[in-house]
Amino acid sequence: FLDGNDDDLLNSGATSIFKDNSFSKPIITPKTMKNSVLIYKSSEKLFHGFDFTKLPKNSYRKTVNFLFFPK
């Protein structure tokens, strides 16, 4: 994350890692949405994201995303 709302991380689009796809069993949640990074192995059976239905209107977040591929 480059910049985002730290007042309510879970409802501001903070990408987290979950055990389930209903976002009810968090494993890792960010402590800040300002100048932070989340690195995880996407081949593991984990779910990442956030609940779009809880995003307040007029909220924002700035992110940079990338994916590494093995040779």
Order of alpha helices (4+ residues) and beta strands (2+ residues): beta-beta-beta-beta-beta
